[in-house]
Amino acid sequence: MERAVIFLCLLVASVYSSSLKFEKFVQEFQQNEPLEDGGKHWALLVAGSNGYFNYRHQADVCHAYQILHSHGIPDDNIIVMMYDDIADNKENPVKDNIINRPDGPNVYEGVLKDYTGFDVNPDKFISVMTGDKENARGKVIESGPNDHVFVNFVDHGGPGVLGFGTKMLKAQKLMDAIMYMHENNRYKKLVFYVEACESGSMFYDLLPKDIDVYVTTASNPHESSYACYFDKTRRTYLGDVYSVKWMEDSDKENLNTETLNKQFALTKQETNTSHVQEYGDLSIGEMTVAEFQGTQAAKNAQAPPKDPCEDAVKSEDVPLEILRRSLNLVKSKEEAREIEIKLAKLIEERQRTDRVVKHIVGLATDDHVTAKNMMETRQHISKWECYENAYDSLEEKCKKHLNIPENDYALRKLYMFVNMCENNIPFEHIDSAIEKVCEEENI
């Protein structure tokens, strides 16, 4: 059989004089091998953010699509959610082009656009993942009991929350969706790769170890993830360290022999900016990467020109660092002045965020020593109702000063509200402090 296939390919090659036509034929001829018991691959790729300074998130997801597509997962079984406001953005000097590493290929070419703009939101994401066609009103994961599902999420995050532009997905809602899929036999194995600050908090002490779900995250429950690959032409960061590490590995490895454990170990070792974590059923790590990212052989990509950790920066510092680096690239005094104004404004916004949160904590605790402790320690979330109510109160009542969830710097301060709840500060005190401080015009 193998010799017959080789002969058929040689015969076709003699007919097609163009190497491009032959390559296209080979790609169409090869099929992604079915999984055990006739199972299928399904994938959901999500970049939740928008705005040119968040370029890297959509670049990560576009790259992830290229990996799954090149390894044979059919487009019908891949769903991509991204705002799609980067490739033709007025700030992008190279139109219809997104790259994920310096001098890299255009990962935007041919990428699916199943959900874009404001359709990229938590409710739509949950509907797509759980196969709810009525609410999704578009492609959904139509997986069954023999199928493998791969989910890659990329955006900002905070304690127990993941970002979707102007909305946030809460950990317990995500866990409810996963449990629904488990209880309704929507997968045989489910794997999550999550790129976000404090992404470990979405699964720590929440994800059961016996429901056939395996998760890796860019960071532990208390730290930032890191952006990387600053591009002087585009004046933005092209990727995130955790994401480019696992994807550059998938680009070059034989996925049919590499295990998830090996990819996790490599990604963890080489991501020296944050602590990559794993959760859930760790035995799934013994399975091959191909069983979730596609079994078809793909052309090996070129090695990256440099280590992404060389210029890595905390996610919340990206807007600040882009402006600082851009200031060193401009040639006119007028453009330099414009950047300096933006930089001063951003610094003032961050300082106001610090003042607002400090004021709220001081008022809610009404004790200097306790307030200091809330600001200097980090605790895991166990009192979810109190914390989620506090988050909702901040989002509703403090948009003028904090602009949660669009202010990634403010998301880094949410741990203080976790701490207050864990230390039994009544929610009523926290809510009252939020309301009082956030009503003030000038802070």
Disulfide bonds with the S-S distance in Angstrom:
Cys386-Cys421 2.10
Cys398-Cys438 1.90
